[in-house]
């Protein structure tokens, strides 16, 4: 069970088990109140039929009122508690996933995939708590209590009820989850294709129009939506069969209880009651309990079919989220030790957010036999060796698609090497190296906050100095609100060169002692690009002599006296 991806996701997000137990207890209290209300109401109805003195019924009447109020009260409190647990877990999940992504997980994932993991999949995990875990636990408690009460009245009726509850609460949910597993997978894949088509149409609209490919993109969107609808419809018939098991089991249980109750009350056959026709072994009050109690018992097992489906959806969502966080192809392949290390890292980062993550000490970067790539090595046989002392400079060049960015992400620790190793001393790689991608995101907020993404405690003076150093000093002075200027639309509010320089300014203010820059002069004016690259590589330039700089570029670097790694040559 501990290898279940949903349970791993619960561990990763730091689910508070005490709060979950409290929600389950409140739900069980509400369900038991409903069960007691059904039994006591049956007794009261049949007892009142005998027209006893009204004082004989006063305690039962008061108890019925109390159970009716407590049922509604406990259910309301259970809703509050369970939704609070789920919402807290979802907020914690998103925070920890974002920190894991900021630390390098999920490199190479598409934007639509990242959106799906941090939005829909996290919602599915929260839904599995509210609609899966809590109803399952409450149904189990209520079912056992109903069978115990029924056994006091009639052991044979208890056996029938137990079998019917197993069909409704175990077999039907198991069938629904098993039948819907493939459908859920196909639906999630279709939904992901829909998200990818939507993000492509939204974020690359102008390019699609210029290339006359907008119609193709919209057609793909329609196809993916149709696939999603078909995947959802395909599961409805199987889920309907599973849902039908509960009313059938309820019917069998009630009819069997009625037959047994009649036999016990009348003693006509004596085969079940073991009594003569003149010796009744059951009172009218217990007769009513035998008839009405099964109806209330199935009230908590009916939702278990949906609970099993929610659990299955949560399992698959948990697998996808954990795979994204860990950077593996499937969270199901994680061993327990790797998972515990992942959880420990998330909790450690969360507990020490106020402390500096990156070490301020000079760092030495070392690689031995390093080979990189997603499914095959993109480097030379035997890999490459690197020994970069503090303040060193390195250039990575190569044709487009040769694996330069993949090598950069591997050096930064955001991708696992196919072979060999890369590390830093004295601090570990995650505390030493920062990777700045070519297509870094600019947020639709102020210029100041876009730069503070790199270092939250950076002062305005430091931000202004960084912008001036990358060649945006005059542009900043011309802004009416300076650092408070909102970049409406994020990167779309700027030219390609301005966007690239702001991303470079982020790297300047970042505290990492080793920075990996992917195409830092891309889209910069051809007359300014060589000078900007020179300031990046100069020991007394943008990053100073104490920081190590690795630059990925396709520009001509013959004039620089810097070690060069050629990729794809």
Residue pairs with C-beta under 8 A, 6 or more apart in sequence:
1 7
2 8
2 336
3 332
3 336
4 315
5 315
5 316
5 318
5 319
5 322
5 331
5 332
6 125
6 128
6 311
6 314
6 315
6 317
6 318
7 318
8 318
8 322
8 331
8 334
8 339
9 93
9 125
9 314
9 317
9 318
9 321
9 322
9 331
10 89
10 125
10 318
11 339
11 343
12 93
12 96
12 321
12 322
12 325
12 339
12 342
12 343
12 346
13 89
13 90
13 92
13 93
13 96
13 125
14 89
14 92
14 96
14 346
14 347
14 350
15 85
15 89
15 92
15 129
16 85
16 88
16 89
19 81
19 84
19 85
19 88
20 85
20 129
20 133
20 134
22 81
23 78
23 81
23 82
23 84
23 85
23 134
24 133
24 134
24 137
24 138
26 74
26 77
26 78
26 81
27 74
27 75
27 78
27 82
27 134
27 135
27 137
27 138
28 137
28 138
28 141
28 142
29 70
29 74
29 78
30 70
30 71
30 72
30 73
30 74
30 75
30 77
30 78
30 138
31 138
31 139
31 141
31 142
31 299
31 300
32 141
32 142
32 145
33 67
33 70
33 71
33 74
34 67
34 71
34 296
34 299
35 142
35 145
35 146
35 149
35 293
35 296
35 297
36 67
37 64
37 67
37 68
37 71
37 296
38 292
38 293
38 295
38 296
39 149
39 289
39 292
39 293
39 296
40 60
40 63
40 64
40 67
41 64
41 292
42 285
42 288
42 289
42 291
42 292
42 293
43 60
43 285
43 286
43 288
43 289
44 57
44 60
44 61
44 64
45 288
46 283
46 284
46 285
46 287
46 288
47 56
47 57
47 60
47 284
47 285
48 57
49 284
50 284
78 134
78 138
82 129
82 130
82 134
83 130
85 129
86 126
86 127
86 129
86 130
87 126
89 125
89 126
89 129
90 122
90 123
90 125
90 126
93 122
93 125
93 126
93 321
94 118
94 122
95 350
96 325
96 346
96 350
97 117
97 118
97 122
97 321
97 324
97 325
98 118
99 346
99 349
99 350
100 106
100 324
100 325
100 346
101 114
101 324
101 325
103 349
103 430
104 327
104 409
104 412
104 413
104 414
104 415
104 430
104 435
105 324
105 325
105 326
105 327
105 414
106 114
106 117
106 324
106 325
106 327
107 327
107 409
107 414
107 415
108 374
108 409
108 415
109 117
109 324
110 196
110 199
111 199
111 203
112 192
112 195
112 196
112 197
112 198
112 199
112 200
113 192
113 195
113 196
113 324
114 324
115 195
115 199
116 191
116 192
116 195
116 320
117 320
117 321
117 324
120 191
120 317
121 317
121 318
121 320
121 321
122 317
122 321
124 310
124 313
124 314
124 316
124 317
125 314
125 317
125 318
125 321
127 310
127 313
127 314
128 310
128 311
128 313
128 314
128 315
128 317
128 318
129 314
130 310
131 303
131 306
131 307
131 310
132 307
132 308
132 310
132 311
132 314
133 311
135 300
135 303
135 304
135 306
135 307
136 304
136 307
136 308
136 311
138 300
139 169
139 300
139 301
139 303
139 304
139 307
140 169
142 297
142 299
142 300
142 301
143 162
143 165
143 169
143 297
143 300
143 301
146 161
146 165
146 293
146 294
146 296
146 297
147 158
147 161
147 162
147 165
148 158
149 289
149 293
150 157
150 158
150 161
150 257
150 290
150 293
150 294
151 158
153 282
153 286
153 289
153 290
154 257
154 260
154 261
154 264
154 282
154 290
156 260
156 272
157 256
157 257
157 260
157 261
157 290
160 252
160 253
160 256
160 257
160 260
161 253
161 257
161 293
161 294
161 297
164 249
164 250
164 252
164 253
164 294
164 298
165 249
165 253
165 297
165 298
165 301
167 245
167 248
167 249
168 245
168 246
168 249
168 250
168 298
168 301
168 302
168 304
169 301
169 304
171 245
172 242
172 243
172 245
172 246
172 249
172 304
172 305
173 242
173 304
173 305
173 307
173 308
174 308
175 238
175 241
175 242
175 245
176 238
176 239
176 242
176 243
176 305
176 306
176 308
176 309
177 308
177 309
177 311
177 312
179 235
179 238
179 239
179 241
179 242
180 235
180 238
180 239
180 309
180 312
181 312
181 316
183 231
183 232
183 234
183 235
183 238
184 235
184 309
184 312
184 313
184 316
185 316
186 227
186 231
186 234
187 228
187 231
187 232
187 235
188 316
188 317
188 320
190 224
190 225
190 227
190 228
190 230
190 231
191 228
193 220
193 224
193 227
194 221
194 224
194 225
194 228
196 224
197 217
197 220
197 221
197 224
198 221
200 208
200 217
201 208
201 214
201 217
201 218
201 221
205 214
208 214
208 217
239 305
239 309
242 305
243 305
245 305
246 298
246 301
246 302
246 305
249 298
250 294
250 295
250 298
253 294
253 297
253 298
254 291
254 294
254 295
257 290
257 291
257 293
257 294
258 290
258 291
260 272
260 290
261 282
261 286
261 287
261 290
261 291
262 268
263 269
263 271
263 272
263 273
264 272
264 273
264 275
264 280
264 281
264 282
264 287
265 280
265 281
265 282
265 284
265 287
266 277
266 280
267 273
267 275
267 276
267 277
267 278
267 279
267 280
267 281
268 277
270 276
270 277
273 281
273 282
274 281
275 281
282 290
318 331
319 330
319 331
319 332
320 331
321 331
322 331
322 334
322 339
322 342
323 329
323 330
323 331
325 342
326 334
326 338
326 342
327 414
327 415
327 416
328 334
334 342
349 357
356 511
357 430
357 431
357 511
358 427
358 431
358 432
358 434
358 510
358 511
358 512
358 513
359 426
359 427
359 431
359 432
359 513
360 511
360 513
361 426
361 427
361 513
362 390
362 391
362 513
362 546
363 390
363 424
363 425
363 426
363 427
363 432
363 433
363 513
363 514
363 548
364 387
364 388
364 389
364 390
364 424
364 425
365 386
365 387
365 388
365 392
365 411
365 422
365 423
365 424
365 432
365 433
365 514
365 548
366 386
366 387
366 388
366 422
366 423
366 424
366 425
367 383
367 384
367 385
367 386
367 411
367 420
367 421
367 422
367 423
368 383
368 385
368 420
368 421
368 422
369 382
369 383
369 384
369 385
369 419
369 420
369 421
370 379
370 383
370 384
370 385
370 386
370 410
370 411
370 417
370 419
370 420
370 421
370 422
371 377
371 378
371 379
371 383
371 417
371 418
371 419
371 420
372 378
372 379
372 403
372 406
372 407
372 410
372 415
372 417
372 418
373 379
373 403
373 406
373 418
374 406
374 415
376 418
377 383
377 418
377 419
378 402
378 403
378 406
378 407
378 567
378 568
379 403
379 407
379 567
383 419
383 420
384 565
386 394
386 411
386 422
386 565
388 394
388 514
388 548
388 550
389 548
390 513
390 546
390 547
390 548
391 539
391 544
391 545
391 546
391 547
391 548
392 548
392 549
392 563
393 537
393 539
393 548
393 549
393 550
393 551
393 562
393 563
394 548
394 549
394 550
394 551
394 562
394 563
394 564
394 565
395 537
395 550
395 551
395 553
395 557
395 560
395 562
395 563
395 564
395 565
396 404
396 407
396 408
396 550
396 551
396 552
396 553
396 564
396 565
396 567
397 404
397 552
397 553
397 554
397 557
397 564
397 565
397 566
397 567
398 404
398 554
398 566
398 567
398 568
398 569
399 554
399 568
400 554
401 568
402 567
402 568
403 567
403 568
404 518
404 552
404 554
404 567
404 568
405 437
405 438
405 518
405 552
406 415
407 552
407 565
407 567
408 435
408 516
408 518
408 550
408 552
409 415
409 435
409 516
410 416
410 417
410 422
411 422
411 433
411 516
411 550
412 429
412 433
412 434
412 435
412 516
413 422
413 429
413 430
413 433
414 435
422 429
423 429
424 432
424 433
424 514
432 512
432 513
432 514
433 512
433 514
433 515
433 516
434 454
434 507
434 510
434 512
434 514
434 515
434 516
435 516
435 518
436 503
436 504
436 506
436 507
436 510
436 515
436 516
436 517
436 518
436 520
437 518
438 518
438 519
438 522
438 552
440 503
440 506
441 490
441 491
442 450
442 487
442 490
442 491
442 494
442 499
442 502
442 503
443 449
443 450
443 453
443 487
443 490
444 486
444 487
444 488
444 489
444 490
444 493
445 486
445 487
446 483
446 484
446 485
446 486
446 487
447 476
447 479
447 482
447 483
447 484
447 485
447 486
447 487
447 502
448 460
448 463
448 483
448 484
450 487
450 502
450 506
451 458
451 463
451 466
451 467
451 483
451 502
451 505
451 506
451 509
452 458
452 463
453 506
454 506
454 507
454 509
454 510
455 509
455 510
455 511
458 509
460 483
462 509
463 483
463 505
463 509
464 473
464 476
464 483
466 505
466 508
466 509
467 473
467 475
467 476
467 501
467 502
467 505
468 476
469 505
469 508
469 535
469 542
470 501
470 502
470 504
470 505
470 508
470 532
470 542
471 501
471 528
471 532
472 498
472 501
472 502
472 505
475 498
476 482
476 483
479 485
487 493
487 494
491 499
494 502
495 523
496 522
496 523
496 524
497 523
497 524
497 525
497 528
499 523
500 520
500 521
500 522
500 523
500 524
501 524
501 532
503 520
504 517
504 520
504 532
504 536
504 542
507 515
507 517
507 520
507 543
508 542
508 543
512 547
513 546
513 547
513 548
514 547
514 548
514 549
514 550
515 543
515 547
515 548
515 549
515 550
516 550
516 552
517 536
517 549
517 550
517 551
517 552
518 552
519 552
519 553
519 554
520 532
520 533
520 536
520 551
520 553
521 529
521 532
521 533
521 536
521 553
521 555
524 532
529 555
530 555
530 559
533 551
533 553
533 555
533 557
533 560
534 541
534 560
535 541
535 542
536 542
536 543
536 549
536 551
537 549
537 551
537 560
537 562
539 545
543 549
557 564
